Amino acid sequence: SSLFLQYVNSIRQDHIRRIEWEKKEEERKRKEKERRLKVEYQRRMQPLTKEDFDLVYHALELWRREEIENINATKSGPERKAALAGLMDEETQLIASIQRHKLIAKQEMGKRSKRKFLEKCAAPKEWIGFDGMPTKMDTPYTMRAKDLKMTYESLEKRYLTREERLDILLQLKLTVKEHDCKLTKDIVELIDREADLLMRGTKESNLEGLRQRISSLFLQYIKTPLFNAEAANLLRVPEDPSSLRKNIYYCRGCGNYLPSTDFELTTNARSIGRCRKCKNLDSEGRLREDFSRYRSLLHSIRSTEEAYNDGSKIIFLLTEADLRYLAENIWGAQSVLSQWEDTYDLTLVRWNRRQEWSPWNCVLLTNEEARAHSKLTKPEEAYGPVFTQKIKYRHILGKQYFSSMPKLADYMSKNLESVNMPLPSNAEKVMYGGRKKEEKISLPPLTEAK
């Protein structure tokens, strides 16, 4: 009887621990969802990046479809046509408002990119010394870039007195007169013009255009490697113009000849198609798709694959559109075990953990199920023949759709080896739903399959 009581008490304790764990897990999921919704709300209210505006346009498209369904269900005849016309006018006003926000965000992002460029140019050289400590050193080139950065920041200041502004213009004039070329002559001419207008008592509101021209030309001066050697390491445009003639393709949308970097290709693409700008315009006008969920899912899978550190390549070739097709069309956008449909709680893990991740070696599970699945050494024996056959069928579908992936991965691997560029290594992070490895929630004891 004592053994029986001990057994019952152990079951009771396990049950209590299970209930406590479920409460903690529900609380964690609730907080994560609140945090995610808060971030999405902030992105919608103050969009800055392209991904933020994709989210806004996606919300607009959902609203438009809902309104059309309500109109079709409640109205008919001329009344329906009038309601649809009013809906179109309202949608036009919303699009115009979004575009105004987009222009403001573009200006803000332009200021950030300029500031980031100047900071990178002025940053000291850094390396790890023999003692394992980081070492920083300023070179003549970085000191020159730092002086140019300080001059540009002074030039961008507002609400200065006339004497302070004249001092800044004099410093700028002495800086650019070190070199004699058309650009420096134009800057000096504009500086003399503004100084003359300031002495005449011209209002600052009438000098905004002139000051903007001076700032733009001086930024061009900073980006010229001849005047700022550090800029040569950060500019996208190569110094040799003849190299721009290589890898030029024709865009069927806008009709322009653009470099290959302006085109985004899926893994099963057969032609170049349209450039990124045309695809974005088409998405804003018709499709209005949002890949935020699959972008976070792709980041999570890549981080997990980095932790294996076994040379996994295929996942780093997939795009958000590829992952969306894999999750929705092949796996039905739900966990194969629990049919859970929240994409933020799902992840694609290796079916056989001893083989690299691929569309024909993965399974869509929740984060908790994925952690339990990763402990299995022989999943075929753990799940049974019926479930395994279901998984194998979807693996066949994935291999048929992504049939070009193995050859593309081998080609990329050979090119990386030829330039001695290693594949991504372990970044000491294992992501399960955005959490780091040390933040991973411990599950109740599970019997590991053998």
N, C-alpha and C positions, 0 to 999 in steps of 0.2 A: 504493500500500500504506500510505503514511503517513496518508492521509486515512481509510482504512479503520480503522487502529489508533486514530486520534483518535475516530472514531465509536464504536468498541467501548468505548474508555475512558469516553467521555461516558455511554454506556448503563450501564456498570458503576457510575459515580459516582451516576447517577440511581437505580439499583437500591439502592445502599448508603444513600442519603438516604431512600429510600422505606422501607427496613427500619427505619432509625433512627426515622423519624417514626411508623411503626406501633407500635414498642416504646413510645415516649413516649405515644402515644395510648392504648394498652392500660393503661399505668401510671396515666395520668390518670383513665381510666374506673374502674379498680379503686379508686383513692383516693376518687373521688366516691361510688362505691357504698358503700364502708366508712363514709364520713362520713354518708351518708344513712341507712344502717342503724343507725348509732350514735345519730343524732338520733331516729329512730323508736323505738328501744329506750328512750331516755330519756323520750320522750313517753308510752310505754306504762307505764313504771314510775312516773313522776311526772306524771300528767295534770293539767292546770290549765284549759285552755280547752275550749270545746265541740268544737273540731276534734280535740283530744287524746282526748276521751271517745268521739267517733265512731270513731276508730282502734281504741280498746280494744273497743268493742262489735262492730266489724267482725271483729277477731281472735277474739272469742268466738263469733261466728256461723260463722266458718270452722272453728273447733274443733268446734262442735256438729254441723255437717254431716259432718265427717270421722268423728266418733264414730258417728253414725247409719249411715253407710255401712259401717263395720266391724261394727256390730251386725247389720245386715241381711245382711251377707255371711257371718257366722260363726254366727249363732244363729237359732233359729226356735221357734215355739210359745210356751209359757209362759215359757221362758227368755228369749226375745226381749222379751216384755212386761216382765218384771222388770228386764232391762237398760235398757230405755227409761225405765222409772220411776226407776231409780237415776240415769240421765243427767239426767232432769228435776230431781231433787233437787239434783244437783251444780251444774247450771246456775243454779238458784234461789239457791244459796249464793254463787256467783260474782257474780250480779247484785246481791245484797245487799251484797257487799264493794265492788263498783264504786260503788254508791250512797253508801256510807259515805265513800269517797274523794271522791265528787262533793260531798258536804256540806262536807268539809274544804277542798276546792279553792274552793268557793263563798265560804267565809269568807275564805280567803286573797285571792281576787280582789276581794272587797269591801274588804279593807284596802288593797289596791293602788289601787283606784279612789278611795277617800277620800284617800289620800296624793297621788295624781295631781291630784285636784280642788283640794286645798289648795295644791299647788305652782303650778298654773296661776293661781290667784287671786293668789298673792303674787309672781308673776313680773313683773319690770319691763317697761315698754313698750320695744319695740325697733324700730328702723328703720335704713335705710341713708342715711347723710348725703350731702352734696354731694360729699365727697371719696371716696366709695365705701367708707368704713369703717362698721361697725355702731355704732350709738349706742344706749345704754340709759338709761332715766330712770325713777325712782320717782315715782309720783304719790301724793297723799294717800290715794287709794283702795287702791293696792297696798300702801302702808305699813300701812294699817289691816288689810288682809288678811294681811299678814305677821305682825302682832301676834297676830291671831286664830289663825293657824297655829301659832305658838310656844306659845300658851296651850293649844291642843288637844293638841299633842305632849307638853307637860308633864303634861297630865291623863291621858294614856295610859301614862305611865311606871309601872313596877312596882318593887317592892322598895325603897320609899322609907321613911324614918323618919316618925314621927308629926308632927314639927315641919315637915318638908319638905312633907308632904301638906297640912297646914293652911295653909302659905304659898301653895300652889298654889290651894287652894279660896278663900282670901281674894282672890287676884288675879283669879280667875274671877268672884267675886261682885262685885268692883268693875267688872269689864268689862261684865257683863250689866245692872248697875243703872243704866247710862247710859240705858236705855230702859225704859219702864214699859208692860208688856203681860202677857197671860196666860202666854206662853212664858217670859219672864224671871222672873215670879213663881214659876212651877213650878221653875225652875232654882235660884233662891235658896232655896226651901223645901227642896229636896233637898240643897243644900249645907249648910244649917243642920242637917239631920238627920244627915248623915255626920259633920260636925264634932262634934256631940253624942255620937254613937256612938264616935268616936275618943277623945274625952275620957273616956268610960266604960271604955275598954280593950277594945272589941269586936275579935274576931279578924278579920283581913283576909279570910279565906275566907268569912265571913258578910256581907262588904260588897261582894262581887263584883256582885251584882244591882243594888244601889244605884248603884255606880260606873258600871255599864254604862248605866243610865238617865240619869245625868248626862252621860255622853259623847254619848249619842244625842241628847238635847235640845240640847246645845251645838252639835253638828254641824248640827242643824236651824236653830239660831240663825245659824250661819255661812252656811248656804245661803239665808237670807232676804235678798233684795236691799235691804230697808229697813235692815238692820244691816251688810251687806257688799255694797257696790255692785258689786264685781267679779263677784259670783256671778250677776248678771243676764245676763252674757255667756256663761255656761257651763251654765245650767240648761236642761233639755229642755222642762220644763213652761212654757208661756207665761204671762205675767203676767195676761193677759186670759182668764178662764175661758170666755168665750163662743166663743173660737176652737177650743176642744176639741170643740165640737159639729159641726165640719165634718169631712168625709171619714171618717165612721164607717161601718163595715161589720159584717155579721153573720157570725160564724164558725160553720160547720156542724158542727164537731167539738165544741167546748166550749159552744156556745150563747151566747157572750158577744158584746157589741157593742164592737168594738175599733177604734182608729185605723188608717188605711191603712198606716202604717209597720210594723204588726205582721204584715202579710201579705207573703209572698214569691211573686211571680208569675214564671212562665216566659214566654218571648217568644211562645209560641203559645197561651197560656191564654185561655179563653173566659169564665171565671167567677172569682170571688174565691176560693171554696173554703175551706180551713182555714188557721188562723193558724200562725205559726212554732212556737209552743209545742206545738200538736197534732201538727204534722208531725214535730217532734223526738221526741215521745213515741211516735208510731207507728214512727219509725225505730229507736228503742231497743228496742221490743217485737217488731217483725216484720222490717223490711227490713234495718236495721243496715248502711247504706251508708257508705262512706268516700270522700270526694271530694278527698282530699289530693293525689293525683296530678294530677287535672284542675285543682285550684286552682293548683298550681305551673305547669302548662301554660298556664292562662289568664293568669297574671301574666307569663309569658315572652312570650306573643303580644302582650299590651298594651304591654309595654315596647318590643318591636320596632316596633309600630305608632306609638308615640310618637316613635321615632327618624325615621320618614318625615316627620312634621310636615306632612302634607298634608290635615288635617281628617278623618281616619278616625273614624267614629262607631259603626259596627255592632258592632265587637268589644267596646266598652265597655257594650253593652246585653245581652250574653250572660251567662248564669250558669253555674256549674259543671255543673248538670244539662244545660243546653243543649249545652255543649261535650262532655260525655260522650256524648250521643246522636250528635252530629256525628262524633266520633272512632270510636265503637264500631259504630253502626248504619249509617253511611254509608261510612266509610273502613275498617271492619273492624279497628280498633285496631292497625294495623301499617303500616309504611312501604310505599308503593306501589311503590318501587323494590327494596328489599332484604328486604321482609317482616319487618323487625325489630319486635319486639313489646313491648320495654321502654318503658313510657309515659314514664318519666323521660328517655329519650334521644330522644323524638319531639317534634315541633313542627309546627304548622300555619302555613305561610308562604303568601304571595301566589302564586297561579299566574301572574298577569300583574302584575309589580311596578309598572306604571304606573297600575293601578286600585286603589282602596281594598280592604282586606281584607273579605271577606264569606263566608258559607257556600258561595256559588257562585263564589268567586274565591280558592280556597285549595287546598292539597295537603298531605297528611300525609307528612312525611319525617323522617329522623333529623337531628340538628343539623348533622353534617358535610354531608349531602346538601342541607340547606337553605342552607348557605353557598354551596355550588356552584350551586344553583338560582338564588340571588339575583343571580348574574352574568349570567343569560340575559336577553337583550332580547326574543327571540322563541322562547318555549318550544315552540310548535307545530312549528317547523322543527327544533329540537334533539332532540325526543323521537320524532318520527315520527307518522304518522296513526293507527296502531292504538292506541298508548299515549294519544295525545291524545283519541281517541274514548272511551276508558275513563274518562279524567278528566272529560270533558264530561258523561258520563252521571251521574256522582256529583254534579257541579255541579247538574244538573237535579233530582236527589233533594233536595239541600240547599235549593234555591230553592223547591221545593214545600212542604217541611216548615216552613221559616222564611219563609213568604210575607208575613207581616205586618211583617217587619223593615224594609223600605224606608220604609213609611209611618211607622212608629214612629221611625225615625232622623230623618226630615224633621220630624216633630212636635217631637222633642226639640231639634233644631237651631234651629227657629223660636223655641221657648221660651227657649233660651239666648241667642239674639240679642236677644230682647225685654228681657232683664234685663242685657244687656251682659256676659255671662259667657263668656269664651273657652273653647274646647275644650282638652283637655290638649295641651301642647306638648312639645317634645323635652326629656327629662330627662337627656340626655347619657349614656344607658345603652342598650346594645343587648344584650338577654339571649339567650344561646344555652345552654339547659340550666342557667341560674342564674349564668352567668359574665358579667362586665362586658365592655364593648367592648375595653378595653385588655388583658383577660385572654384574648382569643380566640386559639385555637391556629391557627397558619398552616398551610394545606394545601399539598401539593405543587403545582407549577405546573399549571394547568388551561387548556385552550384555550377562550377565551370565545366562545360562539356569537354569530353576527351575524344 
